[in-house]
């Protein structure tokens, strides 16, 4: 027997165990609740409506909600991940990628770096992958000249993608994984232009690219994040490693992508919830070689 309910202008009122519950259209579980109205018993409906019960059920118990706060492995989860969790639930997406993301993040040796990454992800709503990495953007140059070997031992040929600001020290072709020692990456977020491999939001990258540059999609392990500088409104990240996943073909509009990122999985799909609304208009810094001690901004 179905539970007593009433829908007015899409907003739902349900009576469960002699108590009235209101479910608005923006409830993360709204679709599932409406679909279950004619078949679910009271306990099932309560689990769908109540955030605490729904999260525990959705995550197979790996995530808890206590007094409105989400915990993973006994530690409080940042509000950014809480929002992602509710978004995944609303869209029927698997929970394990978020668990993988948290596991990777906890491998980051710096608590400060962990906290700063949340600023970047919250500000830009950039997607994660099934293996718990996040995707971002990067502007690169097209190299023209004699072949040479970059700092990671990759041979750079005419027509290859290279970094823009470090005297073309790192090849950035699809499949490449540029890397540098963590000790060479500036962890002071108050310093805007400094050492490190840089990735960022689409608007940030577009603002620093010229007409001859290319934009690539990069995949970053949260444990490799070092700092999120404040000078660009948290739109860029300094990291030690990343993988060049694909050449840019369009904005990343989905909250979740496969472990091996491909544009084929989201052709013609758009999600307005993941549009970047923040503007940036600062000019590119002027970089010069200082022998072996030049600042590395890639």
Sine and cosine of phi, psi and omega as CSV:
sin_phi,cos_phi,sin_psi,cos_psi,sin_omega,cos_omega
0.00,0.00,0.70,-0.71,-0.03,-1.00
-0.96,0.29,0.39,-0.92,0.02,-1.00
-0.99,0.15,0.45,-0.89,0.04,-1.00
-0.92,0.40,0.73,-0.69,0.01,-1.00
-0.46,-0.89,0.27,-0.96,0.08,-1.00
-0.54,-0.84,0.69,-0.73,0.03,-1.00
-0.88,-0.48,0.82,-0.57,0.05,-1.00
-0.78,-0.62,0.88,-0.48,-0.02,-1.00
0.82,0.57,0.57,0.82,0.03,-1.00
1.00,0.05,-0.29,0.96,0.02,-1.00
-1.00,0.09,0.72,-0.70,-0.16,-0.99
-0.95,-0.31,0.69,-0.73,0.15,-0.99
-0.87,-0.49,0.82,-0.57,-0.04,-1.00
-0.84,-0.54,0.67,-0.74,0.06,-1.00
-0.97,-0.25,0.90,-0.45,-0.03,-1.00
-0.78,-0.63,0.86,-0.51,0.02,-1.00
0.80,0.60,0.73,0.68,0.06,-1.00
0.91,0.40,0.35,0.94,0.04,-1.00
-0.77,-0.64,0.66,-0.75,-0.04,-1.00
-1.00,-0.04,0.70,-0.71,0.03,-1.00
-0.82,-0.57,0.73,-0.69,0.05,-1.00
-0.97,-0.25,0.76,-0.65,0.00,-1.00
-0.87,-0.50,0.94,-0.33,0.01,-1.00
-0.99,0.15,0.27,-0.96,-0.08,-1.00
-0.91,0.42,-0.35,0.94,0.00,-1.00
-1.00,-0.03,0.09,1.00,0.07,-1.00
-0.87,0.49,0.72,-0.69,-0.10,-1.00
-0.87,0.50,-0.40,0.92,-0.05,-1.00
-0.95,-0.31,0.30,0.95,-0.15,-0.99
-0.81,0.58,-0.74,0.67,-0.06,-1.00
-0.87,0.49,-0.72,0.70,-0.01,-1.00
-0.91,0.42,-0.61,0.80,0.00,-1.00
-0.90,0.43,-0.73,0.68,-0.01,-1.00
-0.89,0.46,-0.66,0.76,-0.02,-1.00
-0.91,0.41,-0.46,0.89,-0.07,-1.00
-1.00,-0.04,-0.04,1.00,-0.12,-0.99
-0.83,0.55,-0.63,0.78,-0.13,-0.99
-1.00,-0.06,-0.09,1.00,-0.08,-1.00
-0.80,-0.60,-0.47,0.88,-0.13,-0.99
-0.98,0.17,0.52,-0.85,0.10,-0.99
-1.00,0.09,0.04,-1.00,-0.10,-1.00
-0.89,0.46,-0.67,0.74,-0.03,-1.00
-0.90,0.43,-0.65,0.76,0.03,-1.00
-0.90,0.44,-0.68,0.74,0.01,-1.00
-0.90,0.43,-0.64,0.77,0.02,-1.00
-0.89,0.46,-0.64,0.77,0.02,-1.00
-0.90,0.43,-0.57,0.82,0.02,-1.00
-0.96,0.29,-0.61,0.79,-0.08,-1.00
-0.98,0.17,-0.66,0.76,-0.07,-1.00
-0.98,0.22,0.83,-0.56,-0.05,-1.00
-0.87,0.50,-0.71,0.70,-0.06,-1.00
-0.87,0.50,-0.74,0.67,0.00,-1.00
-0.93,0.38,-0.64,0.77,-0.04,-1.00
-0.90,0.43,-0.68,0.74,0.01,-1.00
-0.90,0.43,-0.70,0.71,0.00,-1.00
-0.88,0.48,-0.67,0.74,0.01,-1.00
-0.93,0.37,-0.68,0.74,-0.04,-1.00
-0.90,0.44,-0.58,0.81,-0.09,-1.00
-0.99,-0.17,0.16,0.99,-0.03,-1.00
0.83,0.56,0.54,0.84,0.09,-1.00
1.00,0.06,-0.08,1.00,-0.03,-1.00
-0.96,0.27,-0.32,0.95,0.03,-1.00
-0.85,-0.52,0.68,-0.73,0.02,-1.00
-0.88,-0.48,0.44,-0.90,0.11,-0.99
-0.85,-0.53,0.86,-0.51,0.00,-1.00
-0.80,-0.60,0.86,-0.51,0.02,-1.00
0.80,0.61,0.62,0.78,0.05,-1.00
0.99,0.13,0.03,1.00,-0.01,-1.00
-0.95,-0.32,0.71,-0.71,-0.01,-1.00
-1.00,-0.02,0.70,-0.71,0.01,-1.00
-0.82,-0.57,0.62,-0.78,0.13,-0.99
-0.80,-0.60,0.80,-0.60,-0.01,-1.00
0.81,0.59,0.58,0.81,0.06,-1.00
0.99,0.11,-0.07,1.00,-0.02,-1.00
-0.93,-0.36,0.61,-0.79,-0.01,-1.00
-0.90,0.44,0.70,-0.71,-0.01,-1.00
-1.00,-0.06,0.69,-0.73,0.01,-1.00
-0.87,0.50,0.50,-0.87,-0.05,-1.00
-0.85,0.52,-0.47,0.88,0.03,-1.00
-0.87,0.49,-0.71,0.71,0.01,-1.00
-0.95,0.32,-0.56,0.83,0.07,-1.00
-0.86,0.51,-0.69,0.72,0.04,-1.00
-0.89,0.45,-0.66,0.76,0.03,-1.00
-0.89,0.45,-0.66,0.75,0.00,-1.00
-0.85,0.53,-0.75,0.66,-0.01,-1.00
-0.90,0.43,-0.59,0.80,0.03,-1.00
-0.91,0.41,-0.67,0.74,0.03,-1.00
-0.88,0.47,-0.68,0.73,0.01,-1.00
-0.89,0.46,-0.68,0.73,-0.02,-1.00
-0.88,0.48,-0.58,0.81,-0.05,-1.00
-0.99,-0.12,0.11,0.99,0.04,-1.00
0.92,0.39,0.49,0.87,-0.01,-1.00
-1.00,0.04,0.46,-0.89,-0.01,-1.00
-0.92,0.40,0.53,-0.85,-0.06,-1.00
-1.00,0.09,-0.45,0.89,-0.12,-0.99
-0.83,0.56,-0.60,0.80,0.04,-1.00
-0.84,0.55,-0.58,0.82,0.04,-1.00
-0.94,0.35,-0.62,0.79,0.08,-1.00
-0.89,0.46,-0.69,0.73,0.03,-1.00
-0.88,0.48,-0.64,0.77,0.03,-1.00
-0.88,0.48,-0.73,0.68,-0.01,-1.00
-0.90,0.45,-0.63,0.78,0.04,-1.00
-0.88,0.47,-0.71,0.70,0.02,-1.00
-0.89,0.45,-0.69,0.73,-0.02,-1.00
-0.88,0.47,-0.63,0.78,-0.01,-1.00
-0.93,0.36,-0.24,0.97,0.09,-1.00
-0.99,0.14,-0.16,0.99,0.05,-1.00
-0.93,0.36,0.81,-0.59,-0.10,-0.99
-0.94,0.33,-0.16,0.99,-0.05,-1.00
-0.91,-0.42,0.86,-0.50,0.07,-1.00
-0.90,0.45,-0.59,0.81,0.02,-1.00
-0.90,0.44,-0.66,0.75,0.03,-1.00
-0.89,0.45,-0.64,0.77,0.04,-1.00
-0.85,0.52,-0.73,0.68,-0.04,-1.00
-0.92,0.40,-0.63,0.78,-0.03,-1.00
-0.92,0.39,-0.57,0.82,0.00,-1.00
-0.87,0.49,-0.58,0.81,0.04,-1.00
-0.86,0.51,-0.60,0.80,0.03,-1.00
-0.87,0.50,-0.67,0.74,-0.01,-1.00
-0.92,0.38,-0.75,0.66,-0.06,-1.00
-0.93,0.38,-0.59,0.81,0.01,-1.00
-0.93,0.36,-0.62,0.78,-0.06,-1.00
-0.94,0.33,-0.58,0.82,-0.14,-0.99
-0.95,-0.32,-0.24,0.97,-0.04,-1.00
0.82,0.57,0.62,0.79,-0.01,-1.00
-0.97,0.26,0.53,-0.85,-0.12,-0.99
-0.98,0.20,0.29,-0.96,0.11,-0.99
-0.92,-0.40,0.16,-0.99,0.01,-1.00
-0.93,-0.37,0.20,-0.98,-0.06,-1.00
-0.86,0.51,-0.51,0.86,0.00,-1.00
-1.00,0.00,0.20,0.98,0.13,-0.99
1.00,0.10,0.37,0.93,0.13,-0.99
-0.99,-0.11,0.13,-0.99,0.13,-0.99
-0.85,-0.53,0.44,-0.90,-0.02,-1.00
-0.97,-0.25,0.62,-0.78,0.02,-1.00
-0.56,-0.83,-0.17,-0.99,-0.08,-1.00
-0.84,-0.54,0.34,-0.94,0.04,-1.00
-0.44,-0.90,0.70,-0.71,0.09,-1.00
-1.00,0.00,0.73,-0.69,0.01,-1.00
-0.75,-0.67,0.33,-0.94,0.04,-1.00
-0.98,-0.18,0.37,-0.93,0.11,-0.99
-0.99,-0.15,0.86,-0.52,-0.08,-1.00
-0.99,0.16,0.67,-0.74,0.11,-0.99
-0.74,-0.67,0.88,-0.48,-0.01,-1.00
0.42,-0.91,-0.25,-0.97,0.00,-1.00
-0.94,0.33,0.50,-0.87,0.02,-1.00
-0.91,0.41,0.53,-0.85,0.09,-1.00
-0.46,-0.89,0.19,-0.98,0.00,-1.00
-0.97,-0.25,0.78,-0.62,-0.05,-1.00
-0.99,0.13,-0.05,-1.00,-0.09,-1.00
-0.94,0.34,-0.25,0.97,0.07,-1.00
-0.98,-0.20,0.20,0.98,0.06,-1.00
0.99,0.14,0.22,0.98,0.02,-1.00
-1.00,-0.01,0.69,-0.72,0.05,-1.00
-0.99,0.17,0.81,-0.58,0.00,-1.00
-0.98,-0.20,0.86,-0.52,0.02,-1.00
-0.94,-0.35,0.23,-0.97,0.03,-1.00
-0.84,0.54,0.78,-0.63,-0.01,-1.00
0.99,-0.11,-0.15,0.99,0.03,-1.00
-0.96,0.27,0.37,-0.93,0.11,-0.99
-0.99,0.11,0.67,-0.75,0.04,-1.00
-0.66,-0.75,0.27,-0.96,0.04,-1.00
-0.93,0.37,0.36,-0.93,-0.13,-0.99
-1.00,0.00,-0.52,0.85,-0.28,-0.96
-0.87,-0.48,0.14,0.99,-0.03,-1.00
-0.83,-0.55,0.68,0.73,0.00,-1.00
0.84,0.54,0.57,0.82,0.02,-1.00
0.83,0.56,0.80,0.59,-0.06,-1.00
-1.00,0.09,-0.29,0.96,-0.10,-1.00
-0.72,-0.69,0.81,-0.58,0.10,-0.99
-0.96,0.30,0.62,-0.78,-0.05,-1.00
-0.76,-0.65,0.67,0.74,0.12,-0.99
-0.95,0.31,0.38,-0.93,0.05,-1.00
-0.84,0.54,0.78,-0.63,-0.05,-1.00
0.98,-0.17,-0.32,0.95,0.03,-1.00
-0.95,0.30,0.45,-0.89,0.01,-1.00
-0.76,-0.66,0.97,0.24,0.03,-1.00
-0.84,0.54,0.59,-0.81,-0.01,-1.00
-0.47,-0.89,0.41,-0.91,0.11,-0.99
-0.51,-0.86,0.31,-0.95,0.01,-1.00
-0.89,0.46,0.63,-0.77,0.01,-1.00
-0.87,0.50,-0.51,0.86,-0.02,-1.00
-0.92,0.40,-0.30,0.96,0.01,-1.00
-1.00,-0.06,-0.06,1.00,-0.02,-1.00
-0.98,-0.17,0.84,-0.55,-0.04,-1.00
-0.93,0.38,0.83,-0.56,-0.01,-1.00
-0.99,-0.14,0.17,0.99,0.01,-1.00
-1.00,-0.07,0.96,-0.26,-0.08,-1.00
-0.95,0.33,-0.25,0.97,0.03,-1.00
-0.97,0.23,-0.23,0.97,0.08,-1.00
-1.00,-0.09,0.90,-0.44,-0.11,-0.99
-0.97,0.26,-0.80,0.60,-0.08,-1.00
-0.96,-0.28,0.95,-0.31,-0.07,-1.00
-0.34,-0.94,-0.17,-0.99,-0.13,-0.99
-0.93,0.37,0.61,-0.79,0.06,-1.00
0.62,-0.78,0.34,-0.94,0.15,-0.99
-0.99,0.12,0.78,-0.63,-0.11,-0.99
-0.93,-0.36,0.67,-0.75,0.17,-0.99
-0.73,-0.69,0.20,-0.98,-0.05,-1.00
-0.25,-0.97,-0.15,-0.99,0.07,-1.00
-0.96,0.27,0.22,-0.97,-0.03,-1.00
-0.91,0.42,-0.71,0.70,-0.02,-1.00
-0.92,0.40,-0.60,0.80,0.06,-1.00
-0.89,0.46,-0.74,0.67,-0.04,-1.00
-0.92,0.40,-0.68,0.73,0.03,-1.00
-0.88,0.48,-0.54,0.84,0.01,-1.00
-0.95,0.33,-0.31,0.95,-0.01,-1.00
-0.94,-0.35,0.12,0.99,0.01,-1.00
-0.97,-0.25,0.57,-0.82,0.09,-1.00
-0.97,-0.23,-0.01,-1.00,-0.11,-0.99
-0.91,0.41,-0.35,0.94,-0.01,-1.00
-1.00,-0.04,-0.15,0.99,-0.04,-1.00
-0.99,0.14,0.24,-0.97,0.12,-0.99
-0.87,-0.48,0.38,-0.93,0.09,-1.00
-0.89,-0.45,0.70,-0.71,0.02,-1.00
-0.85,-0.53,0.37,-0.93,0.11,-0.99
-1.00,-0.05,0.76,-0.65,0.00,-1.00
-0.87,-0.49,0.50,-0.87,-0.02,-1.00
-0.91,-0.42,0.81,-0.59,-0.14,-0.99
-0.81,-0.58,0.72,-0.69,0.11,-0.99
-0.99,0.16,0.78,-0.62,0.00,-1.00
-0.82,0.58,-0.46,0.89,-0.02,-1.00
-0.95,0.32,-0.25,0.97,-0.02,-1.00
-0.99,-0.12,0.07,1.00,0.05,-1.00
-0.98,0.22,0.68,-0.73,0.01,-1.00
-0.93,-0.37,-0.74,0.67,-0.01,-1.00
-0.41,-0.91,0.42,-0.91,0.08,-1.00
-0.87,-0.50,1.00,-0.09,-0.06,-1.00
-0.85,0.53,0.55,-0.84,-0.03,-1.00
-0.99,0.11,-0.27,0.96,-0.17,-0.99
-0.94,0.33,-0.31,0.95,-0.02,-1.00
-0.92,-0.39,0.49,0.87,-0.02,-1.00
0.83,0.56,0.63,0.77,0.04,-1.00
0.88,0.47,0.54,0.84,-0.01,-1.00
-0.99,-0.13,-0.03,1.00,0.04,-1.00
-0.72,-0.70,0.35,-0.94,-0.04,-1.00
-0.70,-0.71,0.68,-0.73,0.14,-0.99
-0.99,-0.12,0.79,-0.61,-0.08,-1.00
-0.73,-0.69,0.20,-0.98,0.04,-1.00
-0.99,-0.10,-0.45,0.90,-0.05,-1.00
-0.53,-0.85,0.44,-0.90,0.20,-0.98
-0.32,-0.95,0.30,-0.95,0.08,-1.00
-0.92,-0.38,0.73,-0.68,0.10,-0.99
-0.98,0.19,0.95,-0.32,-0.15,-0.99
-1.00,0.02,-0.58,0.82,-0.06,-1.00
-0.20,-0.98,0.37,-0.93,0.16,-0.99
-0.98,0.18,0.64,-0.77,-0.08,-1.00
-0.87,0.49,0.77,-0.64,0.08,-1.00
-0.81,-0.58,-0.23,0.97,-0.02,-1.00
0.15,-0.99,0.28,-0.96,-0.05,-1.00
-0.90,0.43,0.51,-0.86,0.06,-1.00
-0.99,0.11,0.98,-0.22,-0.13,-0.99
-0.98,-0.21,-0.09,1.00,-0.01,-1.00
-0.99,-0.16,0.47,-0.88,0.03,-1.00
-0.97,0.24,-0.31,0.95,-0.08,-1.00
-0.62,-0.79,0.68,-0.73,0.06,-1.00
-0.77,-0.64,0.27,-0.96,-0.02,-1.00
-0.93,0.36,0.27,-0.96,-0.01,-1.00
-0.85,0.53,-0.65,0.76,0.07,-1.00
-0.98,-0.20,1.00,-0.05,-0.13,-0.99
-0.83,0.56,0.67,-0.74,0.07,-1.00
-0.48,-0.88,0.65,-0.76,0.07,-1.00
-0.93,0.37,-0.35,0.94,-0.04,-1.00
-0.87,0.49,-0.43,0.90,-0.09,-1.00
-0.99,0.16,-0.16,0.99,0.00,-1.00
-0.66,-0.75,0.58,0.81,0.01,-1.00
-0.87,0.50,0.72,-0.70,0.07,-1.00
0.89,0.47,0.35,0.94,-0.01,-1.00
-0.95,-0.32,0.73,-0.68,0.00,-1.00
-0.77,-0.63,0.51,-0.86,0.05,-1.00
-0.65,-0.76,0.97,-0.24,-0.06,-1.00
-0.90,0.44,-0.30,0.95,-0.01,-1.00
-0.93,0.37,-0.27,0.96,-0.07,-1.00
-0.93,-0.38,0.46,0.89,0.09,-1.00
-0.99,0.17,0.60,-0.80,0.03,-1.00
-1.00,0.01,0.88,-0.48,-0.10,-1.00
-0.98,-0.22,-0.08,1.00,-0.10,-1.00
-1.00,0.00,0.64,-0.77,-0.03,-1.00
-0.99,-0.17,0.46,-0.89,0.18,-0.98
-0.57,-0.82,0.66,-0.75,-0.08,-1.00
-0.67,-0.75,0.42,0.91,0.00,-1.00
-0.98,0.19,0.49,-0.87,-0.02,-1.00
-0.98,0.19,0.36,-0.93,0.09,-1.00
-0.89,0.45,0.62,-0.78,0.10,-1.00
-0.94,0.33,0.39,-0.92,0.01,-1.00
-0.99,-0.11,0.91,-0.41,-0.10,-1.00
-0.97,-0.26,0.67,-0.75,0.00,-1.00
-0.74,-0.67,0.44,-0.90,0.01,-1.00
-0.99,0.16,0.75,-0.66,0.07,-1.00
-0.85,-0.53,0.86,0.50,-0.09,-1.00
0.83,0.56,-0.80,-0.61,-0.02,-1.00
-1.00,0.06,-0.08,1.00,-0.09,-1.00
-0.96,-0.29,0.37,0.93,0.01,-1.00
-0.92,0.38,0.48,-0.88,0.02,-1.00
-0.96,0.28,0.68,-0.74,-0.08,-1.00
-0.97,-0.23,0.95,-0.30,0.02,-1.00
-0.81,-0.59,0.97,-0.24,-0.17,-0.99
-0.93,-0.37,0.00,0.00,0.00,0.00
